[in-house]
Amino acid sequence: MKKVIVPLGPYHPLFEEPEFFELYCDGERVVDVEWHAGYNHRGIEKISESKHWDQVTFLVERICGICSNSHPMAYCNAVENLLGLDIPERAKYIRTIISEMERLHSHFLWVGLAGHFLGYNTVFMWAWKYREPLLDMFEVITGGRNNYSMIKIGGVRRDINDQQIEMLRKMLDGISSQLNMLTKVFLDDPVLQARLVNVGVLTKQDVKNYGAVGPVARASGVDIDIRRDNPYAAYNLVDWKVITRENGDVFDKAVVRLLEGFESVKIIRQCLDRIEHKKGEILAEVREIPAGEGIGRHEALRGEVFHYVRSDGSSSPVRHKIRAPSYVNVPTFKKSSIGQTISDVAIILAGVDPCYCCTERVAIYDANTKKSRDITWPEIVKKSQEKTEQLKKHG
Amino acid sequence: MNLLNIILLFIGWSVFLVVAGLFVLGIERKIAARLQWRVGPPIWQNFTDVIKLSGKEILIPEKANKLVFIIAPFAAFLSALVSGVIIILSLLYGKIMPGDLILLIYLLTVPSLCLFLGASASGNILASVGASREIKLVLAYELPFIAAMILVIFKSGFSTSLYNIIKIQKETGINFLSVAGFLGFFIAFLGIIGKLGIVPFDIAEAETEIAGGVLVEYSGMLLGFYKMTRAILFIVLPVLLMVCFLGGFNGWVGLLKYIVIFVLLVLIKNTNPRVRIDQALRFYWGFTTIIIFISFLFLRV
């Protein structure tokens, strides 16, 4: 039987970022999937070794435009773990507020994109419209709509004053009613159900085999959440619960994300109550980073993001390792999309909420032999040294 | 009427159909935009698009069967035009053409077939996926649509000319008000959603799945012809529906009927996600076909 290769990517209306999936199809049915990464690699880990500890916070913020709070959060957790530092309580609450606002805006964004991939452009536009007040609020609080630069090693960069707390409360009232409406749209629309239920099912075992994290894992009934399992910031000081569903199809992934939105609203409200009409430190002083190593984890919007840093006592990290959630979530695609149709594959891939710029690794692809392999660490070092030599020679 | 007159008549109404169709599509885009909290493009945006496309280079893929690839959009455009002019002739000039409803059923299938042929000839894998979807969709919606048309023919005492169908409705009341006619209108309406290829049945184009599908290799004026074909169909199909079920297009009331059908189409387009091709097939051959056959039972009611 001759299989047809249907390309999804590298440039495709489905993706916001360049990525290449080869779908081996038999008619409309997908029988195998090949994933080619490496269109978007920027070498952030390497850059961070040449930056000051404080600068790295703002460097990792630029890994992804959506997780622009998650990576600094995990990085600062890692550095504070290295230092054995406990940050001031007010800073903890502010970090939590920013993280949860980010989760809300990302889930709105995802719901919109899921609608767009299904050709439901009204949901797309409405969800993004509802996301606007959140972005405006970010601008009021942090000064930036998408890159907040709010987290610093030892605390946060800006305080939230009482006036802003009032604005936040008002914004949350609006957001929760709109979230309610979107949830109803998703839960009640029969055509949406026909497209999403029992599509791209991941069983509990699949999730464990692939090590998938975040909403993808929770939709399959795997009860993991870094915010609860390994508390940081103020997550153990407020009352909330982890949302899980059992079926593991795209519909459940949508439901998990929507219900998580309500939990986020709950968390932010509690944090606001705790910091209102109070003053306090927002930044613990950090003089120098001693030699040692630290790990930091954060439940980002798409799952656990992991940062590892090693210091030799100098002003920049010797090694900085980042693992973003999409790195483990995207390969589940291979399990969930085989046997489905091309139409479903589009939404299955969207159901993972993939973020390729977090995930990119360098891969070498030989066009003549059609073989690809990963690049190793000594090779990168050698190549970068060669480049430096070249630069020195030619100017 | 001599030959010159006929040619002038055809050209005149063709221009009218294209202009009106693009205008209606412009309004459609505007309404969709307002529904989605956008400002939307200006109403004349579709004219600008077509004029721009006419100045663009036409790229023909190396692997394509060039003749079929180029002829398909023209054939689609012409068949849409001819079907439009036939309806206008019987509506406004009172021409009695026996069997023109049957001719219309054929002509209105041609644009979809041309899309299928052109896409198959383009040699692109995404286009061929789109083409296979298009032909499946044609098979799906034609069954209930043609059944609804046969219902109309039965209702009108086995007359197959549009003029007679309108005349009989004038004498005995419009088809829409009878049980069979109401169900038939409902089914034929579902059929024209498929024929227009709008959401939820834009499966053959499916931008986010197969990147435009059947249209993926088309550029320049060839794409422009497809756009104009779609614009004409946006006029012709609702008017055909009005002729068959709502007693024709008569003055301001006719315009109002057209607007009602148009608004329904826009609402359905903007409140539904795209369905899968197997779901579309099941929908048209299951639920829809059962309803239309039930409606045959109420033919004498």
Interface residues (C-beta under 8 A of the other chain):
Chain A: V4 I5 V6 P7 H12 P13 L14 C25 G27 E28 G115 H116 F117 L118 G119 Y120 N121 T122 V123 F124 M125 W126 K129 D189 V191 L192 A194 R195 T341 I342 S343 D344 V345 A346
Chain B: A32 L35 Q36 W37 R38 I125 L126 V129 S132 R133 V199 P200 D202 I203 A206 E207 T208 E209 I210 A211 G212 N270 T271 N272 P273 R274 V275 R276 I277 D278 Q279
